[in-house]
């Protein structure tokens, strides 16, 4: 089972589940824990090969679906029936995959630095990375990607946080995660359609230049999708501007909670609006 850590407010409180991106770990959420633990139950996870989770879980053909199943395994073990899911970067794809496979378990999605499509520049970077991943030490590649995605001085804290966490990964784990990007565009298009009935908030840094355009496009197509941009912030906006990220997330999650309360009948049955 994946490594996890919980912060419990009480049995009646709603759950927030946090999913980090590739090369990170659950430690990237420390500025969110202090903010949300007073009102919600919190579940933090380390994805396979990251942080304190095991490295030897990979099998041939494993995909984002398998990563989603591992998180559901933790939810089942903890008897968490429903949760708000908060993801960052590549973790947003895992969160959307859970919403695709297990929509009944998800109350809402908050997707920070969301990856919804890869443009030509990103495809070229990934192509180079895939062809050099077994030749060049992975940390050189990871640092290159980190500086391209988070290039500015204002991104330094988030860039260093991910680089320092990535140092804990092995070359084997890096290669395995890198292979997941091979057929990512058509898969992401599927996810946007399949999860369109789930309330979803995209939170993007205004300087996240590689990934903002597809987010803007998809939020115009689906009424359940919303987008908030944070100024003076790059790809990892929960670290660059934590106060603003927390405020926006809190307002959105509370609005979902209020809506669910309004839909409840006196006998605690829930009206499902389709």
Phi and psi in degrees as a GROMACS rama.xvg file:
@    title "Ramachandran Plot"
@    xaxis  label "Phi"
@    yaxis  label "Psi"
@TYPE xy
-62.5698  151.412  UNK-2
-69.4287  137.646  UNK-3
-143.678  162.238  UNK-4
-143.212  138.547  UNK-5
-120.372  151.746  UNK-6
-125.843  114.183  UNK-7
-103.24  122.686  UNK-8
-84.4744  -59.4987  UNK-9
-167.007  173.522  UNK-10
-67.0215  -25.8384  UNK-11
-87.909  -14.2429  UNK-12
-71.0391  147.333  UNK-13
-73.4475  159.489  UNK-14
-100.651  141.368  UNK-15
-116.51  124.705  UNK-16
-111.033  125.198  UNK-17
-106.921  129.988  UNK-18
-123.996  117.151  UNK-19
-78.9602  175.16  UNK-20
-95.2383  179.387  UNK-21
-63.9564  130.73  UNK-22
89.192  -9.50113  UNK-23
-97.0703  -158.772  UNK-24
-163.17  178.867  UNK-25
-63.9996  -14.2563  UNK-26
-68.7769  -16.9352  UNK-27
-68.7235  -11.873  UNK-28
-96.8003  13.1708  UNK-29
-61.1253  -29.718  UNK-30
-78.9694  -14.0717  UNK-31
-89.4166  -33.8137  UNK-32
-57.8463  -49.1376  UNK-33
-60.5521  -31.1734  UNK-34
-80.7232  -44.2913  UNK-35
-93.4517  -18.4015  UNK-36
-66.5929  -17.7136  UNK-37
-78.5994  -18.3289  UNK-38
-120.435  -16.7527  UNK-39
-135.77  159.656  UNK-40
-82.055  139.545  UNK-41
-121.077  134.574  UNK-42
-119.949  122.419  UNK-43
-109.589  140.244  UNK-44
-130.874  146.839  UNK-45
-104.628  118.418  UNK-46
-62.853  160.507  UNK-47
-54.4858  134.989  UNK-48
79.5457  1.17746  UNK-49
-117.385  152.818  UNK-50
53.0905  -123.19  UNK-51
-102.358  9.50858  UNK-52
-83.0517  159.24  UNK-53
-67.4576  153.319  UNK-54
-96.5128  -21.8545  UNK-55
-96.7169  36.3536  UNK-56
-95.0168  -10.5237  UNK-57
-73.7515  136.545  UNK-58
-126.24  158.059  UNK-59
-58.7752  131.625  UNK-60
88.4689  0.701302  UNK-61
-59.7417  146.101  UNK-62
-139.892  -173.901  UNK-63
-60.6215  -28.1109  UNK-64
-62.1153  -40.5849  UNK-65
-67.6485  -36.5358  UNK-66
-65.4815  -38.5663  UNK-67
-64.2805  -41.6367  UNK-68
-60.3835  -35.4393  UNK-69
-67.0698  -34.0978  UNK-70
-72.9804  -39.388  UNK-71
-61.3973  -35.6816  UNK-72
-58.0007  -41.2714  UNK-73
-68.8858  -42.9434  UNK-74
-59.4805  -42.708  UNK-75
-63.677  -43.0912  UNK-76
-61.384  -36.8582  UNK-77
-90.5343  0.0110765  UNK-78
58.913  41.5938  UNK-79
-94.3747  107.564  UNK-80
-79.745  -38.4722  UNK-81
-141.056  149.735  UNK-82
-154.379  151.283  UNK-83
-80.7991  133.017  UNK-84
-109.191  125.449  UNK-85
-120.374  116.792  UNK-86
-120.542  160.348  UNK-87
-133.144  132.558  UNK-88
56.056  -125.287  UNK-89
-63.9594  -21.4789  UNK-90
-64.9124  -21.2579  UNK-91
-67.9491  -30.3263  UNK-92
-70.1523  -39.6283  UNK-93
-63.0925  -43.7991  UNK-94
-61.5139  -43.5683  UNK-95
-67.3415  -32.5789  UNK-96
-66.2487  -39.5949  UNK-97
-62.2041  -43.5949  UNK-98
-63.813  -31.7788  UNK-99
-70.9074  -45.9188  UNK-100
-83.5157  -33.8662  UNK-101
-132.134  60.9447  UNK-102
-60.4254  -27.2289  UNK-103
-69.2284  -13.9898  UNK-104
-93.0592  -7.88392  UNK-105
-111.818  124.436  UNK-106
-85.0739  -38.7961  UNK-107
-163.732  165.837  UNK-108
-121.181  131.414  UNK-109
-118.185  115.607  UNK-110
-117.345  103.958  UNK-111
-93.4975  135.942  UNK-112
55.0741  42.6951  UNK-113
-63.9837  139.736  UNK-114
-106.792  106.327  UNK-115
-109.931  -19.3033  UNK-116
-164.689  157.91  UNK-117
-111.787  123.075  UNK-118
-82.2695  -178.109  UNK-119
-59.87  -41.9763  UNK-120
-61.6286  -44.9008  UNK-121
-66.9651  -39.4959  UNK-122
-62.0356  -40.5238  UNK-123
-63.8927  -44.0017  UNK-124
-59.9089  -45.1887  UNK-125
-68.2119  -36.6748  UNK-126
-61.5035  -46.0235  UNK-127
-61.8533  -44.4851  UNK-128
-61.5758  -43.3197  UNK-129
-64.7596  -34.2295  UNK-130
-82.2259  -17.492  UNK-131
-111.288  -0.679118  UNK-132
-63.8575  -26.2382  UNK-133
-95.0935  -2.6167  UNK-134
-106.824  -48.3157  UNK-135
-92.1747  136.609  UNK-136
-51.2564  134.313  UNK-137
-60.5108  -30.11  UNK-138
-66.6358  -30.0934  UNK-139
-66.1235  -42.772  UNK-140
-65.2273  -42.788  UNK-141
-64.2927  -43.0696  UNK-142
-62.6177  -38.7403  UNK-143
-60.5873  -47.9505  UNK-144
-62.2424  -41.1089  UNK-145
-61.3513  -42.175  UNK-146
-72.6759  -30.4793  UNK-147
-73.0217  -42.7658  UNK-148
-77.6699  -33.8044  UNK-149
-127.065  72.5649  UNK-150
-84.8876  -20.0229  UNK-151
-90.1933  162.686  UNK-152
-58.4908  -36.6993  UNK-153
-66.0518  -17.1116  UNK-154
-94.8237  3.3496  UNK-155
-60.0931  -42.6963  UNK-156
-62.1283  -46.9234  UNK-157
-68.6661  -38.1301  UNK-158
-62.0915  -46.8269  UNK-159
-68.0155  -34.7103  UNK-160
-61.6817  -43.882  UNK-161
-73.4078  -36.879  UNK-162
-64.2028  -43.3385  UNK-163
-65.7681  -38.067  UNK-164
-70.0538  -37.6752  UNK-165
-64.3937  -26.731  UNK-166
-62.1999  -20.4165  UNK-167
-82.3815  -10.1777  UNK-168
-82.919  158.806  UNK-169
-95.918  162.784  UNK-170
-58.7515  -38.5951  UNK-171
-61.5106  -44.7957  UNK-172
-64.8579  -40.9539  UNK-173
-59.4373  -45.6646  UNK-174
-61.8021  -42.7871  UNK-175
-61.5984  -45.3696  UNK-176
-66.7082  -35.859  UNK-177
-64.0795  -34.6557  UNK-178
-66.5018  -20.486  UNK-179
-66.7625  -18.8933  UNK-180
-83.3248  -3.31035  UNK-181
-62.3959  -46.0111  UNK-182
-118.127  43.0277  UNK-183
-78.1453  -33.7558  UNK-184
-61.6529  -51.9912  UNK-185
-63.3918  -33.0744  UNK-186
-65.859  -42.0631  UNK-187
-64.9212  -37.1753  UNK-188
-61.3638  -40.1375  UNK-189
-61.9455  -44.4158  UNK-190
-62.0605  -39.9709  UNK-191
-63.4688  -31.9898  UNK-192
-78.6065  -45.4466  UNK-193
-70.5733  -24.0599  UNK-194
-105.323  13.051  UNK-195
-67.835  -16.1551  UNK-196
-87.2395  -5.96676  UNK-197
-96.0661  127.628  UNK-198
-55.0857  123.68  UNK-199
-133.798  130.471  UNK-200
-116.789  123.093  UNK-201
-95.7829  126.933  UNK-202
-116.539  115.762  UNK-203
-124.459  140.542  UNK-204
-72.3261  140.623  UNK-205
-61.8008  -21.5952  UNK-206
-97.7775  12.3227  UNK-207
-84.5342  66.449  UNK-208
-65.4366  -25.5445  UNK-209
-74.7879  -29.3855  UNK-210
-118.186  -6.14003  UNK-211
-68.6162  -45.254  UNK-212
-52.3844  -49.3619  UNK-213
-65.6807  -28.9704  UNK-214
-66.3654  -43.0809  UNK-215
-60.7462  -40.0438  UNK-216
-65.4738  -44.5601  UNK-217
-73.0107  -31.8231  UNK-218
-71.4101  -20.3157  UNK-219
-78.3356  -18.9631  UNK-220
-92.8153  -26.3332  UNK-221
-123.71  125.731  UNK-222
-70.2166  -21.9346  UNK-223
-83.8118  -4.28829  UNK-224
-102.226  131.06  UNK-225
-128.002  157.989  UNK-226
-137.637  135.799  UNK-227
-124.04  133.282  UNK-228
-104.711  137.161  UNK-229
-109.423  124.127  UNK-230
-71.9571  157.93  UNK-231
54.1732  41.1035  UNK-232
-144.913  147.59  UNK-233
-108.281  -143.368  UNK-234
-64.3978  -44.497  UNK-235
-96.1061  75.9322  UNK-236
-71.7613  -19.3571  UNK-237
-71.9429  -19.2802  UNK-238
-98.4358  -41.0146  UNK-239
-61.8307  -45.3431  UNK-240
-135.898  69.5852  UNK-241
-62.3074  -38.9469  UNK-242
-62.9973  -44.123  UNK-243
-68.6612  -41.9843  UNK-244
-58.4972  -46.4747  UNK-245
-64.0746  -42.6455  UNK-246
-62.2718  -46.6629  UNK-247
-64.7523  -45.2921  UNK-248
-62.3334  -45.2638  UNK-249
-60.4878  -44.7154  UNK-250
-62.1539  -42.2748  UNK-251
-66.4693  -50.5621  UNK-252
-60.4812  -41.7551  UNK-253
-65.1379  -34.5402  UNK-254
-65.5008  -37.3155  UNK-255
-66.6829  -42.1745  UNK-256
-60.7377  -44.0635  UNK-257
-64.2778  -40.2757  UNK-258
-62.7044  -42.8153  UNK-259
-63.949  -37.8624  UNK-260
-64.2336  -38.3585  UNK-261
-68.5654  -26.8041  UNK-262
-83.7228  -8.61469  UNK-263
-78.6291  139.13  UNK-264
-86.4095  166.678  UNK-265
-56.5151  -30.4005  UNK-266
-89.6437  14.0432  UNK-267
71.373  11.4753  UNK-268
-74.7034  155.746  UNK-269
-112.598  131.894  UNK-270
-80.3166  122.653  UNK-271
-96.2499  116.434  UNK-272
-93.1089  120.296  UNK-273
